[in-house]
């Protein structure tokens, strides 16, 4: 049995497929298999895959005659794979030569972690680095953030097969945000972590799912988050609550703010009390207190356009060093906290 099974769904990826394959073939961990599902491609994707599969015995191919979608294709790849660890890889992305070895080694040494991702570069269609995402990486930061929004690059993740056997595969009724739904389910069973280095380069391009279905992804992710929060606290959570936590709205009246902070406290208490092994509950509680304070500051600014700084404050969710900068802006504007 191989150490790692890479799983990929490819639909009309001929333009960048060769580069993605080359990046996998350069991996320093050699004990892998790559199960690729051609999801009804109508360009030269299948021919490229077939040519490489003839040359490289570790590449195994499946083919959908018609497009079946990402969830079903990935589930087919998982079912056809054999490794105890599963690594996601998109057919137009790139991974650093040590990606598989670093993530496999981390999971081998940290049994309380079931999912490991990494920081990632964002590429334009030509392969130029636009930015590098260096967001939440500790188990506590990831656990907190996932309860409200996704914070993992899908193509950067490696996870344990036994975890999927516990929480289930990708939901085939979801046409977008499948990864967020899976990470959220996993977060109630295991710790998640990111290696704080960009091991993967994710390509942002017209026609890609993240661009083509952005509105659908946002809508479904919001539904997934609200359903999860409702299960946490045992009550229906209004959409405005999530928008406020993410820094997109400000409750105007004192009664609305009181109701918001009361629900936030219940969410924080349930989140901390149910955190799985591998997530430090004291650190998680500290993040909860930090987030509450950031929102209190955003609500209590006086004498100026609060909305201008609300988005900035929301970015301080899990970055305490930004609190000092928030206070600096307050002092410069001569605003006070009530």
C-alpha positions in Angstrom: 0.0 0.0 0.0 1.2 3.5 -0.8 1.7 6.2 1.8 -0.4 8.9 0.2 -3.2 8.9 -2.4 -3.5 12.1 -4.3 -7.1 12.8 -5.5 -8.0 15.1 -8.4 -11.0 15.9 -10.5 -10.2 17.4 -13.9 -12.7 19.2 -16.3 -11.3 20.9 -19.4 -7.9 21.5 -17.8 -5.6 21.0 -20.8 -4.0 24.5 -20.6 -2.4 24.0 -17.2 -2.5 20.2 -16.7 1.0 19.5 -17.8 2.5 21.9 -15.2 0.4 20.4 -12.5 1.5 16.9 -13.4 5.2 18.0 -13.5 4.9 19.5 -10.0 3.6 16.2 -8.6 6.3 14.1 -10.3 8.9 16.3 -8.6 7.7 15.3 -5.1 10.5 14.2 -2.8 8.1 11.7 -1.2 8.0 9.0 -3.9 5.6 6.5 -2.3 2.3 7.9 -3.7 -0.5 7.1 -6.2 -2.5 9.7 -8.1 -6.2 8.9 -8.8 -7.5 11.4 -11.4 -11.1 11.6 -12.6 -11.7 13.2 -15.9 -15.1 14.8 -15.3 -16.5 14.8 -18.8 -13.9 17.0 -20.4 -14.5 18.1 -24.0 -11.0 19.4 -24.7 -7.7 17.5 -24.8 -7.6 16.8 -21.0 -8.2 13.0 -21.4 -5.5 12.6 -24.1 -2.9 14.4 -21.9 -3.9 12.2 -18.9 -3.8 9.0 -20.9 -0.3 9.9 -22.3 1.1 10.5 -18.8 -0.6 7.4 -17.3 1.2 5.3 -19.9 4.6 6.8 -18.8 4.0 6.9 -15.1 2.5 3.8 -13.4 1.5 5.7 -10.2 -1.1 7.7 -12.1 -4.5 5.9 -12.3 -7.4 7.3 -14.4 -11.1 7.2 -14.2 -13.4 8.8 -16.7 -17.0 10.2 -16.5 -18.7 10.2 -19.9 -20.7 13.2 -18.8 -19.8 15.9 -16.3 -20.9 14.7 -12.8 -19.5 17.5 -10.7 -16.7 17.9 -8.2 -18.2 16.1 -5.2 -19.1 12.9 -7.0 -15.8 12.9 -8.9 -13.7 13.3 -5.8 -15.7 10.6 -4.0 -15.0 8.2 -6.9 -11.3 9.0 -6.7 -11.4 8.4 -2.9 -13.2 5.0 -3.3 -10.6 4.0 -5.9 -7.6 5.0 -3.9 -5.8 2.9 -1.2 -3.5 5.2 0.8 -4.1 5.9 4.5 -3.6 9.6 3.7 -5.4 11.6 1.0 -4.0 14.7 -0.6 -6.2 17.1 -2.6 -4.7 18.5 -5.8 -6.5 20.5 -8.4 -5.6 19.9 -12.0 -4.4 23.4 -12.6 -2.5 24.0 -9.4 1.1 23.5 -8.4 2.7 22.0 -5.3 6.2 22.5 -3.9 8.5 19.5 -4.2 8.4 18.9 -0.5 4.6 19.3 -0.1 3.7 15.6 0.3 6.6 14.8 2.5 6.0 17.7 4.9 2.3 17.0 5.3 2.7 13.2 5.5 5.5 13.6 8.1 3.4 16.1 10.1 0.4 13.7 10.3 2.6 10.8 11.2 4.0 12.7 14.2 0.7 14.3 15.3 -2.1 11.8 15.7 -4.5 14.3 17.2 -4.5 16.3 13.9 -6.7 14.8 11.2 -6.4 17.5 8.5 -3.3 19.5 7.6 -3.2 22.2 5.0 -0.6 25.0 4.3 -0.3 28.6 3.4 -0.6 29.1 -0.4 0.4 31.4 -3.2 -2.4 32.7 -5.5 -1.5 32.7 -9.2 -3.0 34.5 -12.1 -3.8 32.4 -15.3 -0.2 33.0 -16.5 1.4 31.7 -13.3 2.4 35.0 -11.8 2.1 35.2 -8.0 -0.6 37.7 -7.1 -0.4 37.3 -3.3 0.3 34.8 -0.6 -2.4 33.7 1.8 -0.9 33.4 5.3 -4.0 33.1 7.3 -4.9 31.1 10.4 -2.7 28.1 11.0 -2.9 26.9 14.6 -5.6 24.3 15.6 -7.4 26.9 17.7 -7.4 29.6 15.0 -8.7 27.2 12.4 -11.3 25.7 14.7 -12.7 29.1 15.6 -12.7 30.5 12.0 -14.3 27.4 10.5 -17.4 27.9 12.6 -18.1 31.1 10.6 -16.3 30.8 7.3 -13.8 28.7 5.4 -10.1 29.3 5.9 -8.5 26.3 4.1 -7.3 26.2 0.5 -8.9 23.0 -0.8 -5.9 22.1 -3.0 -3.5 22.4 0.0 -5.1 19.8 2.2 -4.0 16.3 3.3 -6.2 14.2 5.6 -6.6 10.8 7.1 -8.7 8.2 5.4 -10.1 7.0 8.7 -11.4 10.5 9.4 -13.5 10.3 6.2 -14.8 7.0 7.3 -16.0 8.8 10.5 -17.5 12.0 9.1 -18.4 10.9 5.6 -17.2 11.9 2.1 -18.0 15.0 0.2 -21.7 15.8 0.1 -22.9 15.2 -3.5 -25.9 17.4 -3.1 -23.6 20.5 -2.8 -22.6 22.1 -6.1 -20.1 24.4 -4.3 -18.5 24.9 -0.9 -18.1 21.1 -0.6 -14.7 21.5 1.0 -16.0 23.9 3.6 -18.8 21.5 4.6 -16.2 18.7 4.9 -13.7 20.7 7.0 -16.5 21.9 9.3 -17.7 18.3 9.9 -14.1 17.3 10.5 -13.6 20.1 13.0 -16.0 18.5 15.4 -13.9 15.3 15.4 -10.3 16.3 15.1 -7.8 19.2 15.2 -6.9 20.9 11.9 -3.6 22.6 11.2 -1.7 24.5 8.5 2.0 24.2 7.9 2.9 28.0 7.9 4.7 27.9 4.5 3.2 28.1 1.0 3.4 24.5 -0.1 0.8 25.0 -2.8 0.1 27.5 -5.6 -3.6 28.0 -6.3 -4.5 29.3 -9.7 -7.2 32.0 -9.9 -8.6 32.0 -13.4 -11.8 32.8 -15.4 -13.9 29.7 -15.7 -12.6 28.2 -12.5 -15.1 27.1 -9.9 -14.1 29.9 -7.4 -14.7 32.5 -10.0 -17.5 31.0 -12.1 -19.6 30.1 -9.0 -18.6 32.7 -6.5 -22.1 33.8 -5.7 -23.2 30.2 -5.3 -20.2 29.4 -3.1 -21.0 32.4 -0.9 -24.7 31.5 -0.6 -24.0 27.8 0.2 -21.2 28.6 2.6 -23.5 30.9 4.5 -26.1 28.2 4.7 -23.6 25.6 5.9 -22.2 28.0 8.6 -25.7 29.0 9.9 -26.8 25.3 10.1 -23.6 24.4 12.0 -24.0 27.4 14.4 -27.7 26.4 15.0 -26.6 22.8 15.9 -23.9 24.2 18.3 -26.3 26.4 20.3 -29.6 24.4 19.8 -31.5 27.3 18.3 -32.0 28.9 14.9 -29.3 31.5 14.2 -30.4 34.5 12.1 -28.3 35.4 9.0 -27.6 38.8 10.4 -25.6 37.3 13.3 -23.1 35.7 10.8 -22.9 38.9 8.8 -22.0 40.8 12.0 -19.4 38.3 13.2 -17.7 38.6 9.8 -17.7 42.4 10.0 -20.3 43.1 7.3 -23.0 44.6 9.5 -23.4 46.6 12.7 -26.4 46.3 14.9 -27.7 49.8 15.4 -29.8 49.7 18.5 -28.8 48.8 22.1 -31.4 45.9 22.1 -30.0 44.5 18.9 -26.4 44.7 20.2 -27.4 43.0 23.5 -29.1 40.2 21.6 -26.1 39.8 19.3 -23.5 39.6 22.2 -25.8 37.2 24.1 -25.9 34.8 21.1 -22.2 35.3 20.5 -21.4 34.3 24.1 -23.6 31.1 23.7 -21.8 30.2 20.5 -18.4 30.8 22.1 -19.3 28.7 25.1 -20.6 25.8 23.0 -17.6 26.0 20.6 -15.1 25.9 23.5 -16.9 23.1 25.4 -17.2 20.9 22.4 -13.7 21.4 20.9 -12.0 18.0 20.0 -8.7 16.6 21.3 -5.8 18.6 19.8 -7.5 22.0 20.2 -6.4 23.8 23.4 -9.6 25.0 25.0 -7.9 27.7 27.0 -6.3 29.2 23.9 -9.6 28.8 22.1 -11.4 30.7 24.9 -8.8 33.4 24.6 -9.6 33.8 20.9 -13.3 34.0 21.7 -12.6 36.9 24.2 -10.4 38.6 21.6 -13.1 38.4 18.9 -15.7 39.8 21.3 -13.5 42.7 22.2 -12.8 43.5 18.5 -16.5 43.6 17.8 -17.2 45.7 20.9 -14.6 48.2 19.7 -16.2 48.4 16.3 -19.6 49.0 17.7 -18.6 51.6 20.2 -16.6 54.0 18.0 -18.1 57.4 18.1 -18.0 60.5 16.0 -17.0 59.1 12.6 -17.8 56.7 9.8 -17.6 53.4 11.8 -18.2 51.3 8.7 -14.9 52.6 7.4 -13.0 50.7 10.1 -15.4 47.8 10.6 -13.8 45.7 7.9 -10.4 46.4 9.3 -11.5 45.4 12.7 -13.0 42.2 11.4 -9.6 41.2 10.0 -8.3 41.2 13.6 -10.4 38.2 14.4 -7.4 36.1 15.1 -4.5 38.5 14.9 -4.1 40.2 18.3 -1.3 42.4 17.0 -3.9 44.3 15.0 -5.6 45.4 18.1 -2.8 47.8 18.8 -3.3 49.2 15.4 -7.0 49.6 15.9 -6.4 51.5 19.1 -3.9 53.7 17.3 -6.6 54.7 14.8 -8.9 55.4 17.6 -6.4 57.7 19.3 -5.6 59.5 16.0 -9.3 60.1 15.3 -9.8 61.1 19.0 -12.6 58.5 19.2 -13.3 56.8 22.5 -14.6 53.6 23.8 -17.9 53.8 25.7 
